[in-house]
Amino acid sequence: MPYPGDIAQFETFTAALKDASITDDEVFRAVLSTGGELLRMNDDDLSEFLSVSRPTVNRWKNGKVVPRPMMRRLVFQMLEERATKELRTMKQHSTSKARKGLPSLPPSSDQPAQTTGR
């Protein structure tokens, strides 16, 4: 699951999807790649999620083949719904941690964990 620090990225992505052009091939490839990265989906995961073959996802990403507008619209909608669900979960997780006075993110491995003072 993504960390709460990714909230801004998810908000930007979901907002961009609402205004994305389904007729622009470059936009489609960017949406597919960015959505896969944000949702931590490799090509196998994306193909299963979108109910298409792995080679189809690969051809879409490489621009060798582009889906018709109806399929693009469906891909955008599915990625937006999934990203919105993840965003909602991250916000709830972040809010519940804040209420308990716990940090939202684990300490980074190069920084020591904070300890309470005496």
C-alpha positions in Angstrom: 0.0 0.0 0.0 1.3 3.5 -0.8 2.5 5.7 2.0 0.5 8.8 3.1 3.3 10.9 1.6 1.9 9.9 -1.8 -1.4 11.6 -1.2 -0.4 14.7 -3.2 0.7 12.5 -6.2 -2.7 10.6 -6.1 -4.6 13.9 -5.9 -2.7 15.2 -8.9 -3.2 12.0 -10.9 -7.0 11.8 -10.2 -7.5 15.5 -11.0 -5.5 15.1 -14.3 -7.6 12.1 -15.3 -10.8 14.1 -15.1 -9.4 16.5 -17.7 -7.3 14.0 -19.8 -7.9 13.8 -23.5 -8.9 10.3 -24.5 -8.0 11.1 -28.1 -4.3 12.0 -27.5 -2.1 8.9 -27.8 0.7 10.4 -25.7 -1.7 11.3 -22.9 -3.0 7.7 -22.9 0.5 6.2 -22.6 1.4 8.7 -19.8 -1.8 7.9 -17.9 -1.3 4.1 -18.2 2.4 4.3 -17.1 1.8 6.8 -14.3 -1.3 5.0 -13.1 0.6 1.7 -13.0 3.5 3.3 -11.1 1.3 5.0 -8.6 -0.8 1.9 -8.0 2.3 -0.2 -7.9 1.1 -2.4 -10.7 3.5 -4.1 -13.1 2.3 -5.1 -16.7 1.0 -8.4 -15.4 -1.1 -6.6 -12.7 -2.3 -4.0 -15.2 -3.3 -6.6 -17.7 -5.3 -8.5 -15.1 -6.9 -5.4 -13.7 -7.9 -4.2 -17.2 -8.8 -7.6 -18.4 -6.5 -7.5 -21.4 -3.4 -9.5 -22.2 0.1 -8.6 -21.0 1.3 -8.0 -24.6 -1.6 -5.6 -25.1 -0.5 -3.5 -22.1 3.0 -3.6 -23.4 2.0 -2.5 -26.9 -0.2 0.3 -25.4 2.7 1.6 -23.3 5.2 1.4 -26.2 2.7 3.2 -28.5 2.7 0.3 -31.0 -1.0 -0.1 -30.7 -3.6 2.3 -29.3 -7.0 1.3 -28.1 -10.2 2.9 -29.4 -11.7 5.8 -27.6 -14.3 3.7 -25.8 -11.6 1.4 -24.4 -9.4 4.5 -23.4 -12.3 6.0 -21.6 -12.8 2.7 -19.7 -9.1 2.5 -18.8 -9.2 6.1 -17.5 -12.3 5.4 -15.5 -10.9 2.2 -14.0 -7.6 3.8 -13.1 -9.4 6.8 -11.6 -11.7 4.7 -9.5 -8.8 2.6 -8.2 -6.6 5.7 -7.5 -9.6 7.4 -5.8 -10.1 4.3 -3.6 -6.4 4.2 -2.7 -6.4 8.0 -1.9 -9.5 7.6 0.3 -7.7 4.8 2.2 -4.5 6.8 2.6 -6.4 9.8 3.9 -8.3 7.7 6.4 -5.1 6.0 7.5 -3.3 9.3 7.9 -6.2 10.8 9.8 -6.4 7.9 12.2 -2.7 8.0 12.9 -2.8 11.7 13.5 -5.7 11.3 16.0 -3.7 8.8 17.9 -0.6 11.1 17.9 1.4 8.6 15.8 3.6 9.5 12.9 2.0 9.0 9.5 5.2 7.6 8.0 7.7 5.2 9.4 11.1 6.8 10.1 13.5 6.7 7.2 16.3 4.1 7.4 19.0 6.8 7.4 17.5 8.8 10.3 17.2 7.5 13.8 13.7 7.1 15.2 12.7 9.9 17.6 12.5 9.0 21.3 10.5 10.6 24.0 12.3 13.1 26.2 12.7 12.6 30.0 
